[in-house]
Amino acid sequence: MSALVADLAQRRLLDSTLIVWMGEFGRTPQINQNAGRDHWPRGWSVAIGGGGIKGGQTVGATDKDGVDITDRPVGVMDLIATMTKTMGINIETQYTTPRGRPMKVIDGGQPIRELIG
């Protein structure tokens, strides 16, 4: 990841390239009966940068055990709205399918204000 960021910066492409490094869920704070961890959608991590993102910060927090959100809850749709907006796509846009069904670009969620200008 650091080589990618350094290469994009050297080529002056970092400001126009959005980098998102994430999984689709977090892992449970507790070890399960099989000495592993289960899916935990309540707390997850994302590294996001470039593409106009204001970096060098943490948004949101959990308690010391990673069980409950204690500061600035952020949902998946908020992250998607942030990525969409930084790519220059109007998140209020609504299209209509060939069958006449309305389709929003983002159905819920707001851009994470701490990350965008």
C-alpha atoms as one frame of an Amber mdcrd trajectory, in Angstrom:
protein
   0.000   0.000   0.000   2.778   2.449   0.851   4.463   1.783  -2.512   1.196
   2.508  -4.327   0.674   5.783  -2.458   4.306   6.830  -2.994   4.124   5.984
  -6.696   0.877   7.900  -7.185   2.313  10.885  -5.306   5.527  10.821  -7.360
   3.509  10.764 -10.590   1.261  13.552  -9.260  -1.777  11.274  -9.495  -2.631
  10.929  -5.798  -5.020  13.894  -5.706  -7.049  12.439  -8.577  -7.008   8.804
  -7.400  -9.251   7.634  -4.561  -7.746   4.740  -2.589 -10.035   2.657  -0.367
  -8.616  -0.255   1.612 -11.244  -2.207   3.511 -13.058  -5.451   4.080 -16.796
  -5.898   4.083 -17.121  -6.290   7.853 -15.247  -6.112  11.134 -14.454  -9.032
  13.408 -15.949  -9.739  16.819 -14.006  -8.381  19.776 -14.283 -11.789  21.494
 -12.755 -15.089  20.425 -15.407 -17.700  19.565 -15.544 -21.373  20.621 -13.396
 -22.365  17.613 -10.585 -19.970  18.583 -11.567 -17.560  15.811 -13.658 -14.465
  15.308 -17.040 -13.978  13.696 -18.410 -11.161  11.529 -18.977  -7.886  13.400
 -20.751  -5.227  11.338 -20.997  -2.828  14.307 -17.317  -1.901  14.253 -15.035
  -1.927  11.197 -11.997  -0.141   9.839 -11.264   1.554   6.536  -8.149   3.278
   5.226  -9.130   5.911   2.671  -6.942   8.517   1.029  -6.015  10.416  -2.073
  -8.758  11.766  -4.302  -9.184  14.923  -2.259  -9.694  13.125   1.065  -8.514
  15.031   4.152  -6.163  12.429   5.629  -4.295  11.932   8.869  -7.314  11.462
  11.088  -9.639   8.963  12.696 -13.401   9.322  12.391 -15.460   7.522  15.025
 -14.490   5.333  17.963 -15.547   2.270  19.914 -15.221   1.532  23.601 -12.025
  -0.073  24.907 -13.376  -3.549  24.145 -14.473  -2.679  20.600 -18.070  -3.620
  21.370 -20.023  -0.362  21.300 -19.637   2.776  19.201 -18.797   5.675  21.514
 -18.124   8.514  19.078 -19.306   9.570  15.614 -21.114   6.525  14.189 -20.497
   6.114  10.458 -22.459   3.672   8.320 -21.559   1.861   5.128 -23.863   4.125
   3.110 -22.036   7.165   4.547 -18.759   5.724   3.275 -20.272   5.035  -0.150
 -21.723   8.564  -0.273 -18.262   9.937   0.574 -16.549   7.904  -2.145 -19.226
   8.835  -4.680 -18.999  12.548  -3.903 -15.186  12.598  -4.081 -15.426  11.002
  -7.527 -17.493  13.977  -8.646 -20.823  12.177  -8.808 -23.860  14.078  -7.531
 -25.269  11.896  -4.750 -28.734  13.430  -5.219 -29.006  12.125  -8.793 -31.840
   9.745  -9.531 -32.132   7.689 -12.697 -35.079   5.792 -14.115 -34.700   2.191
 -15.250 -36.078   1.107 -18.649 -39.097  -0.246 -16.743 -39.731   3.140 -15.130
 -38.365   2.332 -11.678 -36.564   5.222  -9.951 -32.975   4.408  -8.926 -31.034
   6.746  -6.670 -27.255   6.941  -6.948 -27.131   6.729  -3.140 -30.099   5.438
  -1.169 -29.393   6.918   2.249 -26.137   7.979   3.814 -24.378  11.319   3.846
 -20.769  12.121   2.949 -18.455  12.007   5.963 -17.873  15.734   6.498 -14.535
  15.258   8.258 -13.062  13.623   5.154 -14.145  15.987   2.400 -13.735  19.702
   1.767
